[in-house]
Amino acid sequence: VLHSLHYFYTASSGLTAFPEFVDVAMVDGVQFYYYDSNTQRIVLKQDWMEQYTIREDPNYLERNTGIIQGNQQRFKANIGILKQRFNQTGGTHLYQWMYGCEWDDEDDSTDGYHQHGYDGEDFLSLDLKTLTWVAAVQEACTTKRRWDENKAQLQYFKNYYTKECVDWLKKYLSYGKSTLQRTERPRVSLLQRSPSSPVVCHATGFYPDRVVVFWTRDGQELHEQVDPGEVLPNHDGTFQVSVDLNLKAVPQEDWGRYECVVQLKGIEDISTPLDPALIRTNW
């Protein structure tokens, strides 16, 4: 299983309803802390993180708040620099930084990434294999050249993404094991808005998010007539996903040949036949 530790920083200017600076941390897609410039403090989002900071690392909040506040000031300055580079004055602008690492618990392989974005577009990213920066736009070339020359920083990043970040990921996985490494069985239902609408195979309440949902005909997976949706989070920490089946080319007498199949590691496949009696409708 591939595990991940992600940090998402967002700095903004010209937005009144959104904090100037936000930091979100996630392990295996589950948010475990949140910080913004309005409160100026880290809010822990998981009970196991509360326990971790109390028992194992009492200085965690103070130490990380200091780091984040330093980044907050840096990001505010960076937006000013980028506005100059792009010849911008007013308006709404966003500067984003995503970094983190992945670890495969089967083959022990790791990967890391460090990416900057500006106004919704890629700006600059680190290539860990060559230890060089990749400029996505002309305006990033000045920064790329300067950062490429900073060999000490590049070595620090190499160590951080291949070792330190992975160590933190393993630590969080261990501490949050009962939450992060649990399996929750999906509830599957068939839905249809109107007689001419697609039939939706809806799976919800599952964890982790690595579910596979597909339609079959005579036991063979369908690639046409289907419209898969993306996996979305529920408010309770579980996930949901829908896959539509277009029935326009399916005569009623053939419905019995179709099934929706839901697969999640650790549980048996859940097969739901395309049976009118099982479809919940709005009419």
Phi, psi and omega in degrees: 000137179270122179253154184219149172233119185236142171236134180236116176253137176225122174247143183223156171223144179086006178250119183273329185270003184231137179303149180297333184213133180223140175229128179235135178243136183224139173239127184050040177079003181253124181290129178242345165209162181218139176221140168218164186288345178286315182270334180061028178212158177278133173250118179283135187254356182229140179301322182293333176288324175301313181296320181299313183292329179286313189273321191253329191212072185298340180267004185306309185295314181297315182297311183287329176298319178298317179297314183294320180295327174296316177296325180301314179294320181295318182293322179299317178294321181298322179298320178298317180296315182294323177299321177294315181301321183267011180054047180249149176244281180270207176087181180259131182222145181233134174239125184237146177226123176239128176215162180162192183213164178230149178220128178265116185284356178268312181251003177065016178284154180227162175208156179220160178208153186209105189228137176247141177227151178225128180051042174082004180240151175301142179238304185206139178218156180264128173266105185292334182289318181262353185052049175227160178267144181246117179273124181274339180222160182304321184294346181268353188295323179300313180295318180304311183298317181294316182288329177298331182280344182274080186294326181296318179295320179297320178294322177299314180298319179302314179294319182297311187284333181267340183232296188300313180298318180294321177298317177296318179302313181296323180295315179296318180298321180292314183289325181262022189307314184297334178266309189284332184249023176276167173233125176244129186288134178288149168261127187246133175219155175255131185232149176210126184286317181213166182303334182264357181281160172297156170271128183259125172267113187246118176249132181216163177080014183264158175205138001285188186277002184275066181256151174238123180235130180207161175261146175235154169234124184053036176083356180258135181297136179269136175246341174256164181071358184244151179226097182283139176264174179269157177287129183239150179280145168266164183292341185262012178092357174265186185228166176217156176205152178230144173229121183275145173240119179279122186263002185304324183261012184248109176295148184306323183291345180266357185305324183297346180276351186256144176216149170260131182243131178241125181240131176217129183304133177098350176230160177289150177304143176252115181250129180237115182289151176283085184240123181309328182291340182263353185271125175273130186237168178255010182237000000 
